[in-house]
Structures are given as C-alpha cells and as structure tokens.
Amino acid sequence: MKETPKGMRLHIGLFGRRNVGKSSLLNALTRQQVSIVSDVPGTTTDPVEKPMELLPLGPVLFIDTAGIDDIGALGELRAERTRSIFDRTDLGIVVAEGNRWGEFEEGILSELSKRKTPTIVVINKIDLAETAEEILKDLRSRKLCVVETAASQSKGMTDLREALIRSAPEEFIDTPSVLGDLIAPGELVVLVVPIDLEAPRGRLILPQVQSIRDVLDHDSYCMVVKERELRDALDRLKRPPALLVTDSQAFLRVAGDTPDNVPMTSFSILFARLKGDLGEFVRGSKTIDRLKAGNRVLILESCTHHPVGEDIGRVKIPRWIRQYTGVDLDFVHLQGHDFPRDLSNYDLVIHCGACMLNRREVISRIMRCRESGIPITNYGVAITYALGVLDRALSPFPQFSK
C-alpha cells in the first residue's frame, strides 16, 4: 500500500485559517507526527503530504495546507500554493473553530463547491470552547457534513474517519479500469514496450505496470514485447489478441505490423480515458489543423524527469506537430503541478498521460481550459493525430473515432 502511486490515491485536502489545528488534526487522523504543531500561526509553510491506507477506501493522500489567510509577501506565496491544492482535492476538509465562522470559511466552501468536491466541515478545539449553536444550525441546514473534534486530545477521530468514508466519491469505492472493460476474461492482450533511452533502467514505466496488473485483475493474460519483435510474436499466436496497446512513440511502426482486425491503442490514450476526458482530448487534437505560425502550445508533463536527447514532450511532439502543420510554433513546457492561471497566451494545451496525477487535477485542468476557450488534448491523441493514425488508435473506442 505504501508503494501505491499518488495519482491512484484519494486526495484529501485540509483547509482553514492559520492556527485552527489542521496539523494537529492530520497527526491525530494518521496517528503519526506528520506535521509540525505549534501555537505560532503559520507554522505550516508548504503543503505537507501523508500517504496512508484508510479502509475501505484503500490508499489515500492527506494534504495539510498552509493557512490561506497568511499575510505578507511570503504568506501570499504560501497561500497561492494552497489554492492550487483545490484543483487536485478529491475530498475537502474545512477546519474551523466553533466560535469563528465567516466569509473566509465560506470562501473555501465556495472554491470546493464550484469544483463539485465533496466536503466535510470540522469544528476543532471543542475542548477549549463550545461550538456556537447558530453556526451548527446553519451548516447542517445546508446539508453539510459537520464533525466536532478536539484534535489535540484525539477526540472525534472515529466520527471523522466515518465521515470521510461516507463522503468519498463513488469512483474510489468502485475503481475504474485501465482496460479491463475492453476485454473478456481469458483473452490475450499484447503490450508493446519499447526499451530506449527514456525507459527507466531495470523497470517499466507506471502506465505499463498498471496495465499489466489490470489485465491480470480481469482474469486475462498478456504478452509483453518490444516493437522490433512484435511481428514475429504475432505470427506465433494461434489466434489474434483481443487488444494491442503500444507506447505512443512507436505507434506508426506498430500499426504497420498489426493486422487491421486487431483493435489497438496506446498507453497514453488509455490514461486519457482513465484520468481525463478522452472525448475532449480528441476534439482538442483536431484544432492542430488551425495552428498558425507563432502560435503558442503549452505542453504539460506531470512527472519531473530529466529530459533526454529525444525527449517525447520536448523534442518529438514539437517536431511531429511542426511537420504536420508546416509552420513554426512556440512550445512552452511546465512540469509537476505547475499550471498557469492565465491561459490566454496559449492556443493549445497538450497534456501527458498524467500517470503521476489524480483524475481530479486533470479534470480541473480540462475545465480551466474549457472556461478559457483553449483546446486541450493529450500526448497519445496528439501524436496519432499528427501521424495520421488517430482513427486506428481509437479503434477500441468507436464512439470517439468520428
């Protein structure tokens, strides 16, 4: 459970004023000294992440944030980092004191509400002061889940854990599949995994590992090959595979070696569906035709790997899109959780497969692009569109191929 990737965990964000006991609450919930606790306001300077298991939800990631009411230049930087956590929070906890509820807390509720994020209100420090009856009445009249706690004494933790389980989004109870819904039990899936400079030494990348596990979870089996051995491997089979999945970079070559009657796609497209909105990404890819010389394209990479010579996001995708459009474009790259608040300077956003991000953050980015009128697509969809094989890559998803 410790090794579960962050992108597959339920992200639980703790928000509130400085010194309302967010860090104490996290320590009490996890039964560990995760965050530094002090009477001095603003002790938490950056978001603190704590992965753990919370049954029956499974792996979760608690995020303790700095107080959004932090002051001064440095305080504003801390608050800005905290605000970015809203976009990747699957379940929000608003922490307040029982006699202090106002516009600030309402603002946090509003941020979570407009993202349709399930929210729990925690009234902390009830050992020091009783909760004002009018505050409780108002919150409960709005059907908000309210839990009273005294985190420093670990009181109310059982109620809070039960509230977390009740409030969690359904997808974390019934986890979506990477590809299991595309195959029947007992079928063969072929996974094409190039081993090149970008492949991590001694292991496979996360989407490949997760795909293998998903095949096994659905009582099927897989064959893993490099692109150079694919044709020979297919020739040895008595019957064709139910599905073939390849790395996006090798799609053109792999498509040439794969019979037309075998549905095929890429790992990146599978993750476009799992983590984002495949239909939106397909629509976004078709705007590549409208790009003009000097247009700016934002490329988002969720992992912070050190780029190699033929890096997919920094070299190959810009090259393929320039070749397809025939014009010179300005490509801008951001990594990790960095995402610009102002998208007006961009004409297209291309997102990676997002194996390191949770679905909530990707969907938030899609919504921000939609609100700004900026098209968004992803690596696998953009690559196959630029190479002229998008319909082939969408063969397992006919609803998106037209």
C-alpha positions as CSV (number, residue, x, y, z in Angstrom):
1,M,0.0,0.0,0.0
2,K,3.0,2.3,0.7
3,E,4.0,1.9,-2.9
4,T,0.7,2.9,-4.4
5,P,1.3,5.9,-6.8
6,K,0.0,9.3,-5.7
7,G,-2.1,9.5,-8.8
8,M,-4.2,6.5,-7.7
9,R,-4.8,7.8,-4.2
10,L,-7.9,9.6,-2.9
11,H,-6.6,13.2,-2.3
12,I,-7.9,14.6,1.0
13,G,-7.1,18.3,1.5
14,L,-7.3,20.1,4.8
15,F,-8.1,23.9,4.5
16,G,-8.6,26.6,7.0
17,R,-7.2,29.7,8.8
18,R,-3.8,29.7,10.4
19,N,-3.7,28.0,13.8
20,V,-7.1,26.3,13.7
21,G,-5.4,22.9,14.3
22,K,-5.1,21.5,10.7
23,S,-1.8,19.9,11.5
24,S,-3.0,18.5,14.8
25,L,-6.0,17.1,13.1
26,L,-3.8,15.4,10.5
27,N,-1.5,14.0,13.2
28,A,-4.5,12.6,15.1
29,L,-6.0,11.1,12.0
30,T,-2.8,9.3,10.9
31,R,-1.7,8.6,14.5
32,Q,1.7,10.0,13.5
33,Q,3.6,13.2,13.9
34,V,3.3,14.1,10.2
35,S,3.1,17.9,10.6
36,I,4.8,20.3,13.0
37,V,2.4,21.6,15.6
38,S,2.9,25.0,17.3
39,D,0.9,27.8,18.8
40,V,2.7,30.2,16.4
41,P,0.4,30.9,13.5
42,G,1.7,29.9,10.1
43,T,3.9,27.0,11.2
44,T,2.9,25.0,8.1
45,T,4.7,26.8,5.3
46,D,4.2,24.4,2.3
47,P,1.6,21.7,1.7
48,V,2.5,18.5,3.7
49,E,1.5,15.2,2.1
50,K,0.9,12.0,4.0
51,P,0.1,8.7,2.2
52,M,-1.7,6.1,4.2
53,E,-4.4,3.4,4.0
54,L,-7.9,4.2,5.0
55,L,-10.2,1.2,4.8
56,P,-12.5,0.5,3.0
57,L,-11.3,3.3,0.7
58,G,-7.8,1.9,0.4
59,P,-4.8,4.2,-0.3
60,V,-5.3,7.9,0.4
61,L,-3.2,11.0,0.4
62,F,-3.8,13.6,3.1
63,I,-2.6,17.2,2.2
64,D,-2.1,19.6,5.1
65,T,-2.1,23.1,3.7
66,A,-0.7,26.4,4.9
67,G,-3.4,28.9,6.2
68,I,-4.9,30.8,3.3
69,D,-5.2,33.8,5.5
70,D,-1.4,34.0,5.7
71,I,0.0,37.6,5.4
72,G,2.9,39.4,3.8
73,A,4.8,38.6,0.5
74,L,5.9,35.1,1.7
75,G,2.4,34.5,3.1
76,E,0.9,35.2,-0.3
77,L,3.2,32.6,-1.9
78,R,2.2,30.0,0.7
79,A,-1.5,30.9,0.1
80,E,-1.1,30.6,-3.7
81,R,0.4,27.1,-3.2
82,T,-2.5,26.2,-1.0
83,R,-5.1,27.5,-3.6
84,S,-3.5,25.2,-6.2
85,I,-4.4,22.2,-3.9
86,F,-8.1,22.8,-4.6
87,D,-7.6,21.6,-8.1
88,R,-6.4,18.2,-7.0
89,T,-8.5,17.6,-3.9
90,D,-11.0,14.8,-4.2
91,L,-12.4,15.3,-0.7
92,G,-12.1,18.6,1.2
93,I,-12.0,19.2,4.9
94,V,-12.7,22.7,6.1
95,V,-11.3,23.2,9.6
96,A,-12.6,26.0,11.8
97,E,-13.1,26.9,15.4
98,G,-16.5,26.7,16.9
99,N,-17.0,30.4,17.5
100,R,-15.3,31.7,14.3
101,W,-17.1,31.1,11.1
102,G,-17.4,33.8,8.5
103,E,-16.6,34.9,4.9
104,F,-13.2,33.3,4.9
105,E,-14.6,29.8,5.6
106,E,-17.5,30.4,3.2
107,G,-14.9,31.3,0.5
108,I,-13.2,27.9,1.0
109,L,-16.6,26.2,0.7
110,S,-17.3,28.1,-2.5
111,E,-13.9,27.0,-4.0
112,L,-14.7,23.4,-3.3
113,S,-18.3,23.7,-4.3
114,K,-17.6,25.1,-7.7
115,R,-15.3,22.1,-8.4
116,K,-18.1,19.8,-7.1
117,T,-15.7,18.5,-4.5
118,P,-17.4,16.6,-1.6
119,T,-16.7,18.5,1.7
120,I,-16.6,17.9,5.4
121,V,-16.7,20.7,7.9
122,V,-14.6,20.0,11.1
123,I,-15.2,22.2,14.1
124,N,-12.0,21.8,16.0
125,K,-10.8,22.7,19.5
126,I,-14.2,21.9,21.2
127,D,-12.1,21.2,24.4
128,L,-11.4,25.0,24.6
129,A,-14.8,26.4,23.6
130,E,-18.3,25.0,22.7
131,T,-19.4,25.3,19.2
132,A,-21.9,28.2,18.7
133,E,-25.3,26.7,18.2
134,E,-26.2,29.2,15.4
135,I,-23.1,28.0,13.4
136,L,-24.0,24.4,13.7
137,K,-27.6,25.0,12.8
138,D,-26.7,27.0,9.7
139,L,-24.2,24.4,8.4
140,R,-26.5,21.5,9.0
141,S,-29.4,23.3,7.4
142,R,-27.3,23.3,4.2
143,K,-26.9,19.5,4.4
144,L,-23.1,19.9,5.1
145,C,-21.4,17.0,6.9
146,V,-20.2,18.5,10.3
147,V,-17.9,16.8,12.7
148,E,-16.8,18.2,16.1
149,T,-13.3,17.4,17.2
150,A,-10.6,18.1,19.8
151,A,-7.6,17.0,17.7
152,S,-5.0,17.7,20.5
153,Q,-6.8,15.0,22.6
154,S,-7.7,12.8,19.6
155,K,-11.4,13.3,20.3
156,G,-13.9,12.9,17.4
157,M,-11.4,11.0,15.2
158,T,-13.7,8.0,14.8
159,D,-16.6,10.2,13.7
160,L,-14.3,12.0,11.3
161,R,-13.0,8.7,9.7
162,E,-16.6,7.5,9.3
163,A,-17.5,10.9,7.6
164,L,-14.5,10.5,5.2
165,I,-15.7,7.1,4.2
166,R,-19.3,8.3,3.7
167,S,-18.3,11.3,1.7
168,A,-15.7,9.8,-0.6
169,P,-16.5,10.0,-4.3
170,E,-18.0,6.7,-5.7
171,E,-15.1,6.1,-8.1
172,F,-12.9,5.4,-5.1
173,I,-15.2,2.7,-3.9
174,D,-15.6,1.3,-7.4
175,T,-12.2,2.0,-9.0
176,P,-12.4,2.4,-12.8
177,S,-10.4,0.1,-15.0
178,V,-7.4,0.9,-17.3
179,L,-8.5,-1.6,-20.0
180,G,-10.4,-4.4,-18.3
181,D,-13.7,-3.3,-19.8
182,L,-12.3,-3.7,-23.3
183,I,-11.6,-7.4,-23.0
184,A,-13.3,-10.6,-21.8
185,P,-11.9,-12.9,-19.2
186,G,-9.4,-15.4,-20.7
187,E,-8.4,-13.1,-23.6
188,L,-4.9,-12.1,-24.6
189,V,-3.6,-8.5,-24.6
190,V,-0.3,-7.7,-26.3
191,L,1.6,-4.8,-24.8
192,V,4.3,-3.2,-26.9
193,V,7.0,-1.7,-24.7
194,P,10.0,0.0,-26.4
195,I,13.2,-0.1,-24.4
196,D,15.1,3.1,-25.3
197,L,16.9,6.0,-23.6
198,E,13.6,7.1,-21.9
199,A,12.9,3.7,-20.4
200,P,13.9,3.6,-16.7
201,R,16.8,1.2,-16.1
202,G,15.7,-2.1,-14.7
203,R,11.9,-1.4,-14.7
204,L,8.9,-0.5,-16.7
205,I,7.1,2.9,-16.5
206,L,4.0,3.2,-14.4
207,P,1.3,3.0,-17.1
208,Q,2.8,-0.2,-18.4
209,V,2.9,-1.8,-14.9
210,Q,-0.7,-0.7,-14.2
211,S,-1.9,-2.1,-17.5
212,I,-0.3,-5.5,-16.8
213,R,-1.9,-5.5,-13.3
214,D,-5.3,-4.6,-14.7
215,V,-5.2,-7.4,-17.3
216,L,-4.4,-9.9,-14.5
217,D,-7.2,-8.4,-12.3
218,H,-9.7,-9.2,-15.1
219,D,-8.7,-12.8,-15.4
220,S,-6.9,-12.3,-18.7
221,Y,-3.3,-12.6,-19.7
222,C,-0.8,-10.5,-21.6
223,M,2.3,-10.8,-23.7
224,V,4.9,-8.0,-23.4
225,V,7.2,-7.4,-26.4
226,K,9.4,-4.7,-27.8
227,E,8.3,-3.2,-31.1
228,R,11.1,-5.0,-33.1
229,E,9.9,-8.4,-32.0
230,L,6.1,-7.7,-32.5
231,R,5.6,-9.2,-35.9
232,D,7.4,-12.4,-35.0
233,A,5.4,-12.6,-31.8
234,L,2.1,-12.2,-33.5
235,D,3.0,-14.8,-36.1
236,R,3.4,-17.4,-33.3
237,L,-0.1,-16.9,-32.0
238,K,-2.8,-19.4,-32.9
239,R,-5.4,-16.7,-32.7
240,P,-5.2,-12.9,-32.8
241,P,-5.1,-10.9,-29.5
242,A,-8.2,-9.2,-28.2
243,L,-6.3,-5.9,-27.9
244,L,-2.9,-4.4,-28.6
245,V,-1.5,-1.5,-26.6
246,T,1.7,0.3,-27.6
247,D,3.8,3.2,-26.5
248,S,2.7,6.3,-28.4
249,Q,6.2,6.9,-29.9
250,A,6.2,3.5,-31.6
251,F,2.6,3.7,-32.9
252,L,3.3,4.2,-36.6
253,R,5.7,1.2,-36.7
254,V,3.5,-1.0,-34.5
255,A,0.4,-0.2,-36.6
256,G,2.2,-1.4,-39.7
257,D,2.9,-4.7,-38.1
258,T,-0.5,-5.2,-36.5
259,P,-3.4,-6.8,-38.5
260,D,-6.3,-4.5,-39.2
261,N,-8.7,-6.8,-37.3
262,V,-6.8,-6.4,-34.0
263,P,-8.1,-3.3,-32.0
264,M,-5.1,-1.2,-31.0
265,T,-4.4,1.9,-29.0
266,S,-1.7,3.5,-26.8
267,F,-1.0,3.6,-23.1
268,S,-1.4,7.4,-23.2
269,I,-4.9,7.1,-24.8
270,L,-5.9,4.5,-22.2
271,F,-4.8,7.0,-19.5
272,A,-6.5,9.9,-21.3
273,R,-9.7,8.0,-20.7
274,L,-8.8,6.9,-17.1
275,K,-7.6,10.2,-15.8
276,G,-9.3,12.8,-18.0
277,D,-11.9,13.1,-20.8
278,L,-11.0,11.2,-24.0
279,G,-13.7,12.9,-26.0
280,E,-12.4,16.4,-25.0
281,F,-8.9,15.3,-25.9
282,V,-10.0,14.1,-29.4
283,R,-11.8,17.3,-30.1
284,G,-8.8,19.3,-28.9
285,S,-6.4,17.4,-31.3
286,K,-8.5,18.4,-34.3
287,T,-7.6,22.1,-33.6
288,I,-4.0,21.3,-34.5
289,D,-5.1,22.0,-38.1
290,R,-5.9,25.6,-37.1
291,L,-2.5,26.4,-35.7
292,K,-0.6,29.2,-37.3
293,A,3.0,30.4,-37.3
294,G,3.9,31.9,-33.9
295,N,1.1,30.2,-32.0
296,R,2.0,29.1,-28.5
297,V,1.5,25.5,-27.4
298,L,1.7,24.6,-23.7
299,I,3.0,21.1,-23.0
300,L,2.3,19.7,-19.5
301,E,4.4,16.9,-18.1
302,S,3.2,15.5,-14.7
303,C,6.5,13.9,-13.8
304,T,9.7,15.8,-13.3
305,H,12.1,13.6,-15.1
306,H,15.4,14.9,-16.5
307,P,14.9,15.3,-20.3
308,V,17.0,13.1,-22.6
309,G,18.1,13.8,-26.1
310,E,15.0,12.6,-27.9
311,D,12.5,13.5,-25.1
312,I,8.9,12.8,-26.0
313,G,7.5,16.1,-24.7
314,R,10.3,18.5,-25.5
315,V,11.6,17.1,-28.8
316,K,9.4,14.5,-30.5
317,I,5.9,16.0,-30.1
318,P,7.1,19.6,-31.2
319,R,8.8,18.0,-34.2
320,W,5.8,15.9,-35.3
321,I,3.4,18.8,-34.9
322,R,5.7,21.2,-36.8
323,Q,6.0,18.6,-39.6
324,Y,2.2,18.2,-39.7
325,T,1.3,21.9,-39.7
326,G,4.2,23.1,-41.7
327,V,4.6,26.2,-39.5
328,D,6.9,27.2,-36.8
329,L,5.3,27.2,-33.3
330,D,6.4,28.3,-29.9
331,F,6.3,25.4,-27.4
332,V,6.3,26.1,-23.7
333,H,6.8,23.3,-21.1
334,L,5.6,23.0,-17.5
335,Q,6.2,20.1,-15.1
336,G,4.6,18.6,-12.0
337,H,1.6,20.5,-10.5
338,D,2.5,23.8,-12.2
339,F,-0.4,25.2,-14.2
340,P,-0.9,28.8,-15.4
341,R,-3.8,30.7,-14.0
342,D,-4.0,32.8,-17.2
343,L,-4.3,30.6,-20.3
344,S,-5.0,33.5,-22.7
345,N,-1.4,33.4,-24.0
346,Y,-1.8,29.8,-25.4
347,D,-3.5,28.4,-28.5
348,L,-3.4,24.7,-27.5
349,V,-2.6,22.7,-24.4
350,I,-1.1,19.2,-24.7
351,H,-1.2,17.1,-21.5
352,C,0.9,14.0,-20.8
353,G,-0.7,10.7,-19.9
354,A,-1.0,12.0,-16.3
355,C,0.1,8.8,-14.6
356,M,1.5,10.8,-11.7
357,L,-1.6,13.0,-11.2
358,N,-5.0,12.1,-9.9
359,R,-8.1,12.4,-12.0
360,R,-9.4,15.4,-10.1
361,E,-6.4,17.5,-11.1
362,V,-6.6,16.5,-14.7
363,I,-10.4,17.2,-14.9
364,S,-9.7,20.6,-13.2
365,R,-7.2,21.5,-15.9
366,I,-9.7,20.5,-18.6
367,M,-12.4,22.7,-17.0
368,R,-10.0,25.6,-16.8
369,C,-9.1,25.2,-20.5
370,R,-12.8,24.9,-21.4
371,E,-13.7,28.1,-19.4
372,S,-10.8,29.9,-21.2
373,G,-11.8,28.7,-24.6
374,I,-8.4,27.0,-25.1
375,P,-8.5,23.5,-26.7
376,I,-6.7,20.7,-24.8
377,T,-5.5,17.3,-25.9
378,N,-3.0,14.7,-24.7
379,Y,0.2,13.1,-25.8
380,G,-1.2,9.9,-27.3
381,V,-4.1,11.6,-29.1
382,A,-1.9,14.5,-30.4
383,I,0.8,12.1,-31.6
384,T,-1.5,9.8,-33.5
385,Y,-3.4,12.7,-35.0
386,A,-0.2,14.3,-36.2
387,L,0.9,11.0,-37.7
388,G,-2.4,10.4,-39.4
389,V,-3.4,7.3,-37.5
390,L,-5.8,8.6,-34.8
391,D,-8.8,6.5,-36.1
392,R,-6.6,3.4,-35.8
393,A,-5.7,4.4,-32.2
394,L,-9.3,4.9,-31.3
395,S,-10.4,1.5,-32.8
396,P,-11.3,0.2,-29.2
397,F,-13.4,3.4,-28.7
398,P,-15.6,3.8,-31.8
399,Q,-17.8,6.4,-30.1
400,F,-14.8,8.8,-30.3
401,S,-13.5,8.0,-33.8
402,K,-15.9,10.1,-35.8
